[in-house]
Amino acid sequence: MSVPAAYLGIILIWATTPLAIKWSAQGTGFAFAVAARMVIGFAVAATVLAVWRIGLPLHRRARTSYLAGGLGMFGAMTLTYWGAQYIHSGLVSVLFGLTPLITGLLALLWLEEEALTRAKIAGMLLGLSGLAVIFGDSHEMGGAHALAGVLALLAAVTLYSASLVWVKRIGDDSPPLATTAGTLVVALPLFALVWLGTDGHVPNAVPPRAGAAIVYLGVFGSVVGFALYYYVIKHMETGKVALITLVTPVLALLLGSALNGEHVGVRVWLGAACIGTGLAVHQWQTLAGALAPRAK
């Protein structure tokens, strides 16, 4: 596979995922939408494992990794789907752009990886200022319950980041696709419990757009995107991979405005710019290495 094509594929999948999440829950309910997505994702992952004859490791470290990933996936995705009902789809991507900042802070506390430099502290402060700007007007975020939606997304990002750090601390070296399948095995029963605890019934008629969004997320958002991401990490410098998190929030905001009629106000754009700038400052050393011209 071409590395540039895989890189572009990740950008497209990550930029369209927030809007697909919002569409998938319209007419089906957030609990059914996320549970159905994960069932499809597991079916695809299990099929690929069987076809490629990739085993599912069950040693202690692998099982612990599945548990950490599954709990993180369950908490993050449940909160994301619930919160996405009340905020603009593009804002979901903007808030998930905080993941490297939160992950870096948790890694410092949990893994003791590296000290906070001035650049990293400045990046975190810029990210916080961006959040403060976005919180200024709930109507620009999507509606009357937008504040609750943003808080749910912030909790989702925190859980997702904590899960990443936990998995890294475990240090399992199982194949990425096997880790995906194992993670889904842990998470699926929890998603089923949430669905049963909310409405617990399959919609009589799933709207075509919602159905297409669920299938898209199950195949591309849960499996293909994950595989492409690991492929790109293996064949491309870390700094260039990090640029994806700067591009996708802007594209997601534009797609939400163009395809879903979402009015993105000045506060949201300004807040997104602050968060993006904070992320760039936080990862400046990595990004500078990727953007620097190669010596001949």
N, C-alpha and C positions, 0 to 999 in steps of 0.2 A: 504494500500500500504506500502511496505517496505521502510523505510527511506533511507537506503543505495542505494536501487535501484533508488529511486527518485533523490538522490544526483548524482549518476552516470549518470542518464538521463539528468540532467541539464548540466553537463560537456560535454557530447556528443553533445547535441543540440547547446550549445554556441560555441563549438569548430568547428562544421561543418557549422554553419550559414554564416560566411564570404565567404567560398568557394561556398556555395549555392547561395548567393547573386550575386557573380561574374558570375556563370553559368547561373542563371536565366535571366540575361540581354543580354546574347549572342544570337543574332538572333531575339530578341524581342524588345530591347531598354530598357533603365533603367526605363523610366516613365511607360511603360506598365507593366514591371515586378513588380514594387513596388505597382502599383494600383491593379493588379490582385491578388497579395499576400494579400493585405488588404481586398479585397472583399471576398476571401476565408476565411480569418481569422474571419471576421464579421459573415459570414454564419455559421461557426462552433460554434462561441461563442453564437450566437442567438439560435441555435439549442439546445445547452447544457442548456442554460437558460430556454428554453421552456420545455425540458424534465425533468429537475430537479425542475421546477416551482420556479425559482429564479426571483423575481421581479426586475425591473429596476428603482431604486429610482430616483425621479425627483424633490426632494426638492432643495432649493437654493444651499446648500453646495455641493450636488452631481453634479448639473449642472456646477458649477464653477470648480469642479475637472475634469469633462469630458472635459471642455474647455482647462484647463491647460495641461492635458495629451494629448489631441488631437493636439493642436498646437505644443507641444514638439515632439510628434511622427511624425507629418508631416514634420517639419523642419529637424529633425535628420535623418529620413529615406530617405527623398529626397536627402539630401546632401551625405548620406552614399552610396546610390545606384549610384549617379553620380560619386562620388570620387572613388568608388571601380572599375570603369572601367580602372583606370590608375595606380593602385598600386597592389602589391601582396595581395592576400586574407588574408594571415596570419597577414599582417600589420594592417588590419582593426581591428582584435581582439586585437593586441598590443595597438593600439591607444585608443580603448574603455576601455583598462585597466586603463586609466587615469581617468575614471569616478569617482572613490571614492576620488581621490585627488581634482578634480575640484568641486565635490559635497560638500566636506568638507569645501572648501574655500568659496563657495557660501552660505552654511549654516551658516558659521561664520558671513558673511556680512549681510545676510537676516534674519536669525532666531536667531542670537546671541546665538548659542548653547554652544560653548565652545571656550576657548582661544587657540591660536596656541602654542603648546608646541615645544620644540627643536626638538623632534622626528618628529613631523608633518612638521615642516619647512624643516628639512633635507630630508624627503621623497619627498616633493615637488621639492626641488632643484635637487635631483637625477632624478626625472621624467623629469624635464626640460633638464638636461644634456643628458638623453637618447634621447629626441627629437632632440637635437642639433647634436648628433652623427648620427642619422638616416637621418637628412637633408643633411648630407655631400655629398651623391652621389645619384642623382636621378635615375641612371640606376639600382642601387641595390634595389631601392624601386619598380621598375616595368617598367619604361619607361621614355620617353621624357617629358610627362605631369605629372609625378609622384608628382612633387612639388604641383601642383594645386590639385591633388587628396588628398594629405596629409592635405593641408590647409582646404579642404572641410570636411575631417573627423574630424579635430580638431574643426571646427565650429559645426559639428554634435554632438560631445561629449559635447561641451559646452551647446548647446541647450537642449540636453537630460538631462544633470545634472541640468540645471536651471528648467526644467520641474519637475524633481523629488523633488527639494526643494520647488517649488511652490505648488505641490500637498500635500507635507507634511505640509506646512504652512496652507493650507486649512483645513486639518484634517478631511476629510470625512471618515466615517466608513462603507461605502457601501461594499457589497461582492466584492472581487477582480475580479471575472468574470464579474460582472455587470459593474464595473469600466472599464474593458477592452472593453466591448461592447459599453459603452457610449463614451469612448475615440475614438473608431473606427467610430462611427456615426459622430463625429465632424471632424475627419481627412479625411474620404472617399471623400467628395466633393472637398476638397483641392487637393487630389491626382488626382482626375478626371480632375480638371482644369489644372494641370501640364501636364497630358497626352494629353489633347486637345491642349494645347499650344505648345507642341513639335511636335509630328507627328499626333496624334489623330486617328490612325487607328489600327485595330486589325490585327496582322500579319496573312498572308495567311496560313502559315505553321509554327507552333511553333516547334522548334527542340525538340526531345524527352527529351534530358538532361535538357534543359531550362524549359520545361513543368513540368518535375518531380521536379525540384528545386523550382519552384513557388508553387506547391502543398505542397511540404515538408515545405517550409517556412510559408505558410498560415496556415497549421495545427499545425506543431510542433513549429516553430519559433514564431508564434504570439499567440497561445492559450495554447498548451500543456506545452511548456517551462515555460510560465508565471504561470500556475497552479502549476507545480512542484516546482517552485521557492518559491511560497508562502507556499506550503505544507512543504517544508524543513525548511523555516524560522520559522514556527510554532513549529516544532518538533526537532530542532537542535540548538546548541549554535551559536551565531552570528559569533564567531571567525572561526569556521569550515566552515560556509557558505562563509566567506570572502576568504578562501583558493581557492575557485573556480576561482576567478579572477586572481590568480597567475598561475593556471594550464592551463587554456584554451588558452591563447596566444601562449604558446609553442606548444601545440597540433595543433592549427590552422596553425602555421608556418610549422610544419611537414607535415600536411595534404596537404597544398598548394604545397609543394615541391614534395610530393609523388604522388598526384593524378592530379595535374595541371601543373607539370613540371616547377614550379616557382623556379628560382635560388635565394636563400636567401643568400646574401653576409654577410661578417664579420661585416660590419657596422650595418646592421639590427639586427643581433643576439646580438651584443654588446649593441645597443640601447635598444632592448627588455629586456636585462638583467638589464640595469640601471633602466628602468621603473618598472620592476618587483621588484627589490630591493627597489626602492623608495616607491612602494606601501606597501611592507612588513614593512619597517621602519615606514611609516605613520600610519599603523594599528598595530604596534607592540604590543601594550598593549592588544588589542583584540585578536590577534593571539596567544600571549603568554598564555593567559588564556585558549584558546582552546587546545593548545598543552601540557600544564602542566599536569603531571600525577595526577590522582585522588587520594585523600587520602582515605585509607581504614578504 
